[in-house]
């Protein structure tokens, strides 16, 4: 049995916050605003996993009104999703994650991002695709107001 999920997330860039993507702290003058660490890429991945199994979205798992998740490490939240009894019997066959940001340049961090996700998902790095693109200075990403991410996952059981 197979299930496919798609996730999307966006966060605003603001001064005074760390920029964290796929668990990697990236030096930059701004970071993503959110209740947790605002790791937009991991949030899109979690939404894809949860959506593939028709379990709603990450807001249902981790409400932004709950102080327990304030400043939370999104990689740890991902572990909680994977440990959920409704999720744990499923295996990630592969994932394709796209991060949309005008700046900073993400290529130097891509392999570490892939390794972090593969380790969390207990799969091979070859099953994890992380891509980064710009919008050629168009839209909120192009104006460096925020970063978005989309992810597709294939699950099997």
Secondary structure, 3 states (H helix, E strand, C coil): CEEEEEEEEEEEEECCCCEEECCEEECCCCEECCCCCCCHHHHHHHHHHHHHCCCCCHHHHCCCCCHHHCCCCHHHHHHHHHHCCCCCCCEEEEEEEEEECCCCCCHHHHHHHHHHHHHHHCCCHHHEEEEEECCCCCHHHHCCCEEEEEEEEEEEC
